[in-house]
């Protein structure tokens, strides 16, 4: 964010939440790989019918992907998010040579 000049100290709680979610996401992915990347499983409901459904682990991974992407967009870490940040004028304002000369 600093390299893109969109970082603000008030974003710190969101940045920390993003970092925490990335750690959780990586842990879920590791577990999913250990489980041979199962996406679906057979499920028998109360009436005895067997259906195929997504595994709970895969659904959690999908949900985390969406949430992480939302935060990345909010923080300007994707092209779309960066474009929105620039539209709103949240990028760091460049100092004019006159301001720099007078220490402003």
Backbone as a chain_set.jsonl record, in Angstrom:
{"seq": "XXXXXXXXXXXXXXXXXXXXXXXXXXXXXXXXXXXXXXXXXXXXXXXXXXXXXXXXXXXXXXXXXXXXXXXXXXXXXXXXXXXXXXXXXXXXXXXXXXXXXXXX", "coords": {"N": [[0.822, -1.186, 0.0], [1.972, 1.173, 0.743], [3.868, 1.465, -1.277], [2.175, 1.873, -3.4], [1.208, 4.233, -2.684], [-1.187, 4.6, -1.221], [-1.621, 4.116, 1.396], [-2.877, 4.701, 4.649], [-2.684, 5.584, 8.083], [-5.063, 5.121, 9.481], [-6.12, 2.925, 8.248], [-5.075, 0.723, 9.437], [-6.451, -1.192, 11.256], [-8.019, -2.597, 9.377], [-6.05, -3.586, 7.679], [-4.698, -5.271, 9.453], [-6.754, -7.13, 9.973], [-7.022, -8.186, 7.421], [-4.486, -9.416, 7.126], [-4.661, -11.377, 9.116], [-6.786, -12.895, 8.095], [-5.587, -13.844, 5.762], [-3.68, -15.594, 6.812], [-5.369, -17.507, 7.992], [-6.653, -18.396, 5.671], [-4.502, -19.539, 4.249], [-3.957, -21.653, 5.983], [-6.327, -23.139, 5.763], [-6.144, -23.849, 3.051], [-3.842, -25.477, 3.108], [-4.831, -27.583, 4.647], [-6.833, -28.461, 2.919], [-5.347, -29.343, 0.725], [-4.018, -31.475, 1.945], [-6.174, -33.103, 2.24], [-6.528, -34.158, -0.237], [-7.601, -32.326, -2.069], [-10.433, -32.348, -2.15], [-13.523, -31.519, -3.486], [-16.201, -32.084, -3.611], [-18.612, -34.171, -1.885], [-20.394, -37.142, -0.961], [-23.633, -37.009, 0.433], [-26.006, -37.971, 2.762], [-29.281, -37.309, 3.374], [-31.911, -36.643, 5.871], [-34.144, -38.068, 5.004], [-33.033, -40.153, 3.726], [-32.09, -39.917, 1.168], [-29.385, -39.721, -1.075], [-27.097, -37.28, -1.926], [-24.887, -35.186, -3.869], [-22.667, -32.862, -2.58], [-20.903, -29.763, -1.97], [-17.867, -29.872, -0.092], [-17.512, -28.967, 3.363], [-15.116, -27.75, 3.995], [-14.212, -26.851, 1.48], [-16.236, -25.007, 0.896], [-15.77, -23.143, 2.902], [-13.275, -22.197, 2.097], [-13.968, -21.005, -0.353], [-15.642, -18.926, 0.581], [-13.824, -17.452, 2.108], [-12.092, -16.642, 0.094], [-13.708, -14.825, -1.316], [-14.156, -12.876, 0.679], [-11.529, -12.031, 1.203], [-10.841, -10.953, -1.296], [-12.663, -8.816, -1.362], [-11.634, -7.224, 0.726], [-9.093, -6.713, -0.318], [-9.799, -5.185, -2.545], [-10.92, -2.989, -1.217], [-8.693, -1.959, 0.101], [-7.171, -1.137, -1.997], [-5.515, -2.933, -3.308], [-5.867, -4.323, -5.605], [-6.195, -4.008, -9.188], [-8.753, -2.88, -9.758], [-9.53, -1.964, -7.214], [-7.471, -0.14, -6.681], [-7.924, 1.727, -8.687], [-10.408, 2.707, -7.825], [-9.616, 3.889, -5.411], [-7.985, 5.934, -6.337], [-9.865, 7.441, -7.743], [-11.361, 8.423, -5.657], [-9.609, 10.095, -4.522], [-7.782, 9.254, -2.589], [-5.171, 8.656, -2.808], [-1.758, 9.354, -2.033], [-0.994, 12.697, -1.858], [1.087, 14.462, -4.037], [3.765, 16.587, -3.26], [4.225, 19.956, -4.123], [6.985, 21.601, -5.715], [7.399, 24.027, -4.53], [6.132, 23.779, -2.02], [7.767, 21.768, -0.963], [10.144, 23.145, -0.81], [9.612, 25.036, 1.192], [9.177, 23.364, 3.292], [6.653, 22.282, 3.618]], "CA": [[0.0, 0.0, 0.0], [2.871, 2.337, 0.762], [4.459, 1.582, -2.612], [1.125, 2.405, -4.27], [0.883, 5.531, -2.106], [-2.583, 4.651, -0.786], [-1.691, 3.739, 2.808], [-3.197, 5.683, 5.678], [-2.642, 4.922, 9.392], [-6.408, 4.717, 9.902], [-6.434, 1.641, 7.615], [-4.37, -0.342, 10.146], [-7.3, -2.306, 11.679], [-8.412, -3.378, 8.201], [-4.841, -4.278, 7.229], [-4.476, -6.363, 10.396], [-7.793, -8.14, 9.723], [-6.644, -8.819, 6.155], [-3.345, -10.3, 7.387], [-5.182, -12.513, 9.886], [-7.575, -13.727, 7.178], [-4.668, -14.532, 4.854], [-3.108, -16.711, 7.563], [-6.428, -18.519, 8.073], [-6.856, -18.927, 4.325], [-3.377, -20.432, 3.959], [-4.137, -22.857, 6.793], [-7.404, -23.91, 5.136], [-5.618, -24.425, 1.814], [-2.964, -26.586, 3.482], [-5.699, -28.693, 5.062], [-7.53, -28.935, 1.728], [-4.369, -30.122, -0.042], [-3.815, -32.731, 2.675], [-7.395, -33.89, 2.031], [-6.547, -34.474, -1.672], [-8.355, -31.298, -2.805], [-11.83, -32.767, -2.353], [-14.46, -30.416, -3.671], [-17.543, -32.58, -3.314], [-18.752, -35.387, -1.091], [-21.751, -37.674, -0.918], [-24.329, -36.645, 1.661], [-27.307, -38.616, 2.906], [-30.13, -36.458, 4.206], [-32.763, -37.32, 6.849], [-35.072, -38.982, 4.34], [-32.273, -41.259, 3.165], [-31.63, -39.636, -0.193], [-27.973, -39.367, -1.146], [-26.818, -36.21, -2.875], [-23.512, -34.707, -3.902], [-22.592, -31.468, -2.147], [-19.548, -29.273, -1.741], [-17.397, -30.132, 1.263], [-17.523, -27.796, 4.239], [-13.812, -27.113, 3.87], [-14.157, -26.119, 0.218], [-17.137, -23.851, 1.006], [-15.075, -22.151, 3.73], [-12.237, -21.609, 1.243], [-14.639, -20.104, -1.293], [-16.097, -17.746, 1.318], [-12.644, -16.661, 2.466], [-11.6, -16.005, -1.139], [-14.552, -13.654, -1.586], [-13.897, -11.859, 1.697], [-10.181, -11.499, 0.98], [-10.908, -10.095, -2.477], [-13.34, -7.58, -0.965], [-10.701, -6.4, 1.503], [-8.049, -6.254, -1.24], [-10.376, -4.077, -3.31], [-11.071, -1.858, -0.304], [-7.376, -1.408, 0.42], [-6.496, -0.709, -3.223], [-4.488, -3.92, -3.649], [-6.185, -4.894, -6.913], [-6.345, -2.902, -10.152], [-10.055, -2.239, -9.567], [-9.485, -1.243, -5.948], [-6.558, 0.997, -6.834], [-8.629, 2.713, -9.505], [-11.407, 3.34, -6.967], [-8.909, 4.74, -4.448], [-7.545, 7.139, -7.053], [-11.06, 8.232, -8.046], [-11.803, 9.079, -4.424], [-8.566, 11.015, -4.083], [-7.122, 8.746, -1.394], [-3.74, 8.447, -3.009], [-0.93, 10.37, -1.381], [-0.834, 13.881, -2.689], [2.478, 14.834, -4.266], [4.051, 17.961, -2.86], [4.797, 20.802, -5.167], [8.365, 21.995, -5.435], [7.345, 25.178, -3.617], [5.844, 23.221, -0.696], [8.962, 21.061, -0.508], [11.141, 24.164, -0.494], [9.26, 25.666, 2.458], [8.988, 22.341, 4.311], [5.225, 21.998, 3.783]], "C": [[0.872, 1.259, 0.0], [3.499, 2.545, -0.607], [3.459, 2.168, -3.598], [0.664, 3.787, -3.832], [-0.597, 5.676, -1.758], [-2.732, 4.299, 0.69], [-2.018, 4.945, 3.681], [-3.168, 4.946, 7.024], [-4.012, 4.441, 9.867], [-6.861, 3.405, 9.247], [-5.867, 0.46, 8.391], [-5.288, -1.465, 10.638], [-7.732, -3.201, 10.512], [-7.229, -4.174, 7.673], [-4.555, -5.47, 8.152], [-5.49, -7.487, 10.2], [-7.483, -8.903, 8.434], [-5.501, -9.819, 6.377], [-3.799, -11.549, 8.134], [-5.966, -13.464, 8.974], [-6.672, -14.481, 6.207], [-4.013, -15.73, 5.538], [-4.134, -17.84, 7.659], [-6.636, -19.195, 6.72], [-5.746, -19.912, 3.955], [-3.49, -21.738, 4.747], [-5.227, -23.752, 6.202], [-6.925, -24.574, 3.853], [-4.698, -25.61, 2.104], [-3.784, -27.813, 3.866], [-6.405, -29.3, 3.854], [-6.6, -29.783, 0.862], [-4.093, -31.468, 0.627], [-4.995, -33.682, 2.479], [-7.601, -34.207, 0.547], [-7.457, -33.554, -2.487], [-9.791, -31.72, -3.114], [-12.729, -31.545, -2.432], [-15.869, -30.853, -3.289], [-17.471, -33.854, -2.476], [-20.185, -35.878, -1.211], [-22.35, -37.355, 0.443], [-25.685, -37.335, 1.668], [-28.138, -37.782, 3.865], [-31.037, -37.296, 5.112], [-33.703, -38.335, 6.214], [-34.356, -40.134, 3.65], [-31.777, -41.053, 1.747], [-30.161, -39.197, -0.143], [-27.763, -38.358, -2.264], [-25.326, -35.883, -2.844], [-23.55, -33.238, -3.496], [-21.128, -31.066, -2.001], [-19.154, -29.581, -0.299], [-17.404, -28.826, 2.064], [-16.21, -27.027, 4.113], [-13.728, -26.28, 2.589], [-15.068, -24.884, 0.258], [-16.501, -22.753, 1.86], [-13.995, -21.443, 2.918], [-12.854, -20.621, 0.255], [-15.073, -18.813, -0.61], [-14.92, -16.849, 1.677], [-12.072, -15.962, 1.238], [-12.386, -14.736, -1.442], [-14.259, -12.528, -0.597], [-12.525, -11.213, 1.508], [-10.174, -10.571, -0.231], [-11.596, -8.775, -2.159], [-12.396, -6.658, -0.203], [-9.588, -5.872, 0.598], [-8.554, -5.097, -2.093], [-10.486, -2.822, -2.453], [-9.746, -1.168, -0.037], [-6.597, -0.959, -0.819], [-5.409, -1.663, -3.672], [-4.791, -4.682, -4.936], [-6.296, -3.729, -7.894], [-7.667, -2.139, -9.977], [-10.053, -1.398, -8.293], [-8.602, -0.011, -6.017], [-7.219, 2.107, -7.64], [-9.676, 3.452, -8.666], [-10.765, 4.281, -5.955], [-8.496, 6.049, -5.124], [-8.72, 8.04, -7.398], [-11.509, 9.028, -6.828], [-10.752, 10.027, -3.864], [-7.84, 10.563, -2.837], [-5.644, 8.47, -1.589], [-2.986, 9.609, -2.37], [-0.721, 11.53, -2.354], [0.642, 14.219, -2.825], [2.661, 16.306, -3.92], [4.619, 18.733, -4.052], [6.225, 21.161, -4.769], [8.398, 23.163, -4.452], [7.068, 24.704, -2.19], [7.066, 22.521, -0.132], [10.039, 22.046, -0.087], [10.885, 24.796, 0.873], [8.952, 24.656, 3.565], [7.541, 21.98, 4.549], [4.836, 20.631, 3.345]], "O": [[0.559, 2.259, -0.645], [3.647, 3.683, -1.053], [3.844, 2.877, -4.528], [-0.148, 4.431, -4.496], [-1.193, 6.732, -1.969], [-3.853, 4.193, 1.187], [-1.507, 6.046, 3.478], [-3.588, 3.791, 7.094], [-4.099, 3.446, 10.587], [-7.876, 2.835, 9.647], [-6.142, -0.69, 8.047], [-4.932, -2.629, 10.454], [-7.801, -4.422, 10.654], [-7.392, -5.322, 7.26], [-4.21, -6.553, 7.678], [-5.132, -8.664, 10.254], [-7.661, -10.119, 8.367], [-5.55, -10.94, 5.87], [-3.365, -12.656, 7.816], [-5.827, -14.683, 9.07], [-6.954, -15.629, 5.864], [-3.814, -16.769, 4.908], [-3.799, -19.002, 7.43], [-6.778, -20.415, 6.639], [-6.014, -20.986, 3.416], [-3.157, -22.806, 4.233], [-5.074, -24.972, 6.147], [-7.256, -25.73, 3.59], [-4.769, -26.632, 1.421], [-3.474, -28.935, 3.464], [-6.559, -30.519, 3.773], [-7.009, -30.815, 0.329], [-3.952, -32.484, -0.053], [-4.842, -34.902, 2.542], [-8.721, -34.492, 0.123], [-8.022, -33.979, -3.495], [-10.297, -31.475, -4.209], [-12.701, -30.666, -1.571], [-16.634, -30.079, -2.712], [-16.434, -34.51, -2.374], [-21.086, -35.103, -1.531], [-21.673, -37.421, 1.469], [-26.421, -37.282, 0.682], [-27.757, -37.571, 5.017], [-30.942, -38.523, 5.118], [-34.022, -39.354, 6.826], [-34.999, -40.997, 3.053], [-31.115, -41.926, 1.187], [-29.757, -38.412, 0.714], [-28.196, -38.562, -3.398], [-24.608, -36.256, -1.916], [-24.364, -32.466, -4.002], [-20.237, -31.913, -1.92], [-19.992, -29.556, 0.603], [-17.313, -27.734, 1.504], [-16.201, -25.796, 4.123], [-13.238, -25.151, 2.604], [-14.715, -23.836, -0.283], [-16.673, -21.568, 1.575], [-13.819, -20.23, 3.036], [-12.325, -19.529, 0.051], [-14.893, -17.727, -1.16], [-15.009, -15.626, 1.564], [-11.617, -14.821, 1.327], [-11.81, -13.702, -1.781], [-14.129, -11.368, -0.988], [-12.379, -9.998, 1.636], [-9.558, -9.506, -0.187], [-11.165, -7.724, -2.633], [-12.36, -5.453, -0.455], [-9.182, -4.717, 0.725], [-7.823, -4.137, -2.337], [-10.179, -1.722, -2.911], [-9.679, 0.059, 0.042], [-5.48, -0.456, -0.697], [-4.47, -1.248, -4.351], [-4.046, -5.588, -5.311], [-6.472, -2.585, -7.476], [-7.695, -0.91, -10.041], [-10.517, -0.258, -8.293], [-8.945, 1.04, -5.474], [-7.088, 3.286, -7.312], [-9.819, 4.67, -8.775], [-11.304, 5.351, -5.671], [-8.642, 7.13, -4.552], [-8.597, 9.264, -7.354], [-11.977, 10.16, -6.949], [-10.979, 10.684, -2.849], [-7.326, 11.396, -2.092], [-4.944, 8.096, -0.647], [-3.525, 10.702, -2.198], [-0.326, 11.346, -3.506], [1.366, 14.256, -1.831], [1.825, 17.15, -4.244], [5.386, 18.207, -4.859], [6.607, 21.03, -3.606], [9.316, 23.273, -3.639], [7.703, 25.18, -1.249], [7.372, 22.663, 1.052], [10.762, 21.81, 0.881], [11.823, 25.062, 1.625], [8.518, 25.039, 4.651], [7.222, 21.416, 5.596], [3.664, 20.266, 3.43]]}, "num_chains": 1, "name": "protein.A"}
